[in-house]
């Protein structure tokens, strides 16, 4: 599996470009901004985009989704519980001082247990409410990788003080779902450096009992 990580936009959201090396099919996760750069990587790697996956409906993760869809024809996939947040993109833009990206239309809802397939690469959707109600993580068991969105960071966890956030829910998601994964899973958080489940289990101050 090919995995390129590109921090995009003023908040440096980690956009993941994931491809199957054999079929050259690809998915892009969290195209918040810098769509030209994402398109250039797809072209460089000779990848055909099949899916645009959004871990949650915050503007820094979803802001460029419609532009990427217009350029490639790939459908946008997101959990339904974040549809309400998606209707508030103009307000979110004002909060962070970004230009409103316009309306985003989701093509397909993804839920806990959904399997996203590109070529021979399969990612399992784990619904992890807390940062937002519709937050998801994407687990690639064969590759031992987790795309964590803003649920888990190296040494920290996602904020829960924005609309739809819940500290109780994010802690439950982390303890019952994310920490249920093996220690050797490599984690790509929504912002900042890479980590592993084992590292966070041992040292993340928010995950200690
Ligand atoms: Zn967020």
Boltz pocket constraint, residues with backbone or C-beta under 6 A from the ligand:
constraints:
  - pocket:
      binder: B
      contacts: [[A, 56], [A, 58], [A, 131], [A, 150]]
      max_distance: 6.0
